[in-house]
Amino acid sequence: MATLAQTRLTRSRTPVRPRVWSTVWAYPRLTVGIALLALLLVVTLGAPLFVSHGPLEQNLSAVLHLPFGNYLLGTDQLGRDVFSRTLYGGRLALAVAVVSTVIALIIGVALGLLSGYKAGMVDSVVMRVLDGVIVFPDLILALSITYAVGPSFWTVAAAIATVNVPKFARVVRGQVLSLREREFIASARVAGVSTIRILLRHLLPNVVEVIVVQAALTAGTAIFTAASLSFLGLGLPAPQPDWGGMLKDGYAYLGSRPLMSIIPGLMIFAAMLAFNLLGDGLRDRFDPKVIARTARVRAGRREKGATDEQ
C-alpha cells in the first residue's frame, strides 16, 4: 500500500506555484472592482425590479420628457424610458463582454499552450498568423468583420473575440516557454505521457493565474469595443437597448437633453473601471512581491495593535 501511495503521489499533478491566499480586503483594487461589478450585475440583471417601463415601450406623447416624474432620467427622441434602456442595455453589454472573452480565452489559451510547448515550426506558424491579426488596430478589425458579416449579437461577440485571441495566446505562450524546460515536464515526457495530458494536467494549471487576469482586463476592453461599434452603427441592431447606440442617439440632443448621452457614458466608464480594477487586483493577489509586501503590512498592523493594547 505504501508503494502504491508513493506511486500515485509521484504521478499526480505537477506542483503549481505556491500561492498565499489572504482576504480580499487586503487588496483595495480587487475589493473595489468586485464591489462595483457586483453592483452592475445587480442593477442590470434585476432591471425588471427597478423600472416601470419596458426598454422598447414608446410613449409618443412624452418625447424628450424631462427627468423625474414618471421617467426618472427622462425619455429619448422616440419616447422610450432612458433609465430602463440603460439598465437593460447593461445586460447586453455584459453579455457581449462575457461571451467574447470566453471565446477568445478558449481559442487563445489552446493556441498559446500548443505553440509554447511544441515550439519550432508549430510555434512559428501560429505566431505569424497571430502577428497578422495584431497588426490591425482592434476597432478597425472588429469594424471590418461586423461590416462584412452584418451586425448582430453573435457577430459583435465573434469580432471582439477575434481581436483578443492573440492577447491570450501570447501571454500563455510566454509562460509555457519557460515551463516546458522544467524537470516535471521532462519527467512526464520520459514517462510517455501524451501531449494532450501534459498540456491540460501539467501546463494549464500553472498558467491559470495569468489567464484569469487577462480575462478580466479583456472583458473591460470588450465593453468599450462593443460600445464603439454600436456608436458607429455596426454594433447591436436597433431597437435593442445598447449603451453605444444610446450615446449615438443622444449626441444630437447633447445641448437640451445631456442625460441621454451622459448616463450610458457613465455606465460604460463604470463597467470598464470595474473589470480593470478586478484585473489589476487579481494581478496584485497573484504577484509574490505584492503578497509579501501585503503580509508584512498586515503583520506590522497586528504588532502595532498588540503594542497599543499593552
HUTA-V816506 format. One record per backbone hydrogen bond with DSSP energy under -0.5 kcal/mol. NH is the residue of the N-H (numbers start at 1). CO is the residue of the C=O. E is the energy in kcal/mol with one decimal. If there is no record, write none. Layout:
{{NH;CO;E} {NH;CO;E}}
This chain:
{{5;1;-2.5} {6;2;-2.4} {7;3;-2.3} {8;4;-2.5} {9;5;-2.3} {10;6;-2.3} {11;7;-2.2} {12;8;-0.5} {12;9;-0.7} {21;19;-0.7} {22;20;-0.6} {26;23;-1.5} {27;24;-2.1} {28;26;-0.6} {31;27;-2.4} {32;28;-2.8} {33;29;-2.4} {34;30;-2.4} {35;31;-2.4} {36;32;-2.8} {37;33;-2.4} {38;34;-2.6} {39;35;-2.1} {40;36;-2.1} {41;37;-2.3} {42;38;-2.2} {43;39;-2.3} {44;40;-2.0} {45;41;-2.4} {46;42;-1.6} {47;44;-1.3} {49;46;-1.7} {50;46;-0.6} {50;47;-1.6} {51;47;-1.3} {57;54;-0.7} {59;79;-0.6} {62;59;-2.3} {63;60;-0.6} {64;76;-2.3} {65;62;-1.3} {68;71;-0.8} {68;72;-0.9} {71;68;-1.3} {72;70;-0.5} {74;71;-0.9} {75;65;-1.4} {76;80;-1.8} {79;76;-1.8} {82;74;-2.3} {83;74;-0.5} {85;81;-2.2} {86;82;-2.1} {87;83;-2.0} {88;84;-2.5} {89;85;-2.0} {90;86;-1.3} {91;87;-1.0} {92;88;-1.3} {93;89;-2.3} {94;90;-2.6} {95;91;-2.3} {96;92;-2.7} {97;93;-2.1} {98;94;-2.6} {99;95;-2.7} {100;96;-2.5} {101;97;-1.9} {102;98;-2.5} {103;99;-2.3} {104;100;-2.4} {105;101;-2.6} {106;102;-2.5} {107;103;-2.2} {108;104;-2.8} {109;105;-2.7} {110;106;-1.7} {111;107;-2.4} {112;108;-2.6} {113;109;-2.7} {114;110;-2.2} {115;111;-2.8} {116;112;-2.4} {117;113;-2.1} {118;114;-2.4} {119;115;-1.9} {122;119;-0.8} {123;119;-1.4} {124;120;-2.1} {125;121;-2.6} {126;122;-2.4} {127;123;-2.5} {128;124;-2.1} {129;125;-2.0} {130;126;-2.3} {131;127;-2.4} {132;128;-1.6} {133;129;-1.0} {134;130;-2.4} {135;131;-1.7} {136;133;-1.1} {141;137;-2.5} {142;138;-2.4} {143;139;-2.6} {144;140;-2.2} {145;141;-2.2} {146;142;-2.4} {147;143;-2.3} {148;144;-2.1} {149;145;-2.4} {150;146;-2.4} {156;152;-2.5} {157;153;-2.4} {158;154;-2.5} {159;155;-2.6} {160;156;-2.5} {161;157;-2.3} {162;158;-2.2} {163;159;-1.6} {164;160;-0.9} {164;161;-0.6} {165;161;-1.3} {166;162;-0.5} {168;164;-1.4} {169;165;-2.4} {170;166;-2.5} {171;167;-1.7} {172;168;-2.2} {173;169;-2.5} {174;170;-2.1} {175;171;-1.4} {176;172;-2.5} {177;173;-2.5} {178;174;-0.8} {179;175;-1.7} {180;176;-2.7} {182;179;-2.0} {185;182;-0.6} {186;182;-1.8} {187;183;-2.7} {188;184;-1.6} {189;185;-2.2} {190;186;-2.4} {191;187;-2.0} {192;189;-1.6} {193;188;-2.5} {198;194;-2.2} {199;195;-2.6} {200;196;-2.5} {201;197;-2.9} {202;197;-0.7} {202;198;-1.3} {203;198;-2.2} {204;199;-2.4} {206;203;-1.2} {207;203;-0.5} {207;204;-1.7} {211;207;-1.7} {212;208;-2.5} {213;209;-2.1} {214;210;-2.3} {215;211;-2.4} {216;212;-2.0} {217;213;-2.0} {218;214;-2.5} {219;215;-2.2} {220;216;-1.3} {221;217;-1.7} {222;218;-2.2} {223;219;-1.6} {224;220;-1.3} {225;221;-2.6} {226;222;-2.6} {227;223;-2.0} {228;224;-2.4} {229;225;-2.4} {230;226;-2.0} {231;227;-2.4} {232;228;-1.7} {233;230;-1.3} {234;229;-3.0} {235;229;-0.6} {240;237;-1.3} {246;242;-2.7} {247;243;-2.1} {248;244;-1.9} {249;245;-2.5} {250;246;-2.4} {251;247;-1.0} {251;248;-0.5} {252;248;-0.6} {252;249;-0.5} {253;250;-1.0} {254;251;-1.2} {257;253;-3.2} {260;257;-1.6} {261;258;-1.4} {262;258;-2.8} {263;259;-1.7} {265;261;-1.8} {266;262;-2.5} {267;263;-2.0} {268;264;-2.3} {269;265;-2.2} {270;266;-2.7} {271;267;-2.5} {272;268;-2.4} {273;269;-2.6} {274;270;-2.4} {275;271;-2.1} {276;272;-2.5} {277;273;-2.7} {278;274;-2.2} {279;275;-2.6} {280;276;-2.8} {281;277;-2.8} {282;278;-2.4} {283;279;-2.2} {284;280;-2.2} {285;281;-2.2} {286;282;-1.9} {287;283;-1.2} {288;286;-0.6} {291;287;-2.7} {292;288;-2.6} {293;289;-2.3} {294;290;-2.8} {295;291;-2.4} {296;292;-2.2} {297;293;-2.3} {298;294;-2.5} {299;295;-2.4} {300;296;-2.5} {301;297;-2.1} {302;298;-2.2} {303;299;-2.4} {304;300;-2.3} {305;301;-2.7} {306;302;-2.5} {307;303;-2.3} {308;304;-2.5} {309;305;-2.0} {310;306;-1.5}}
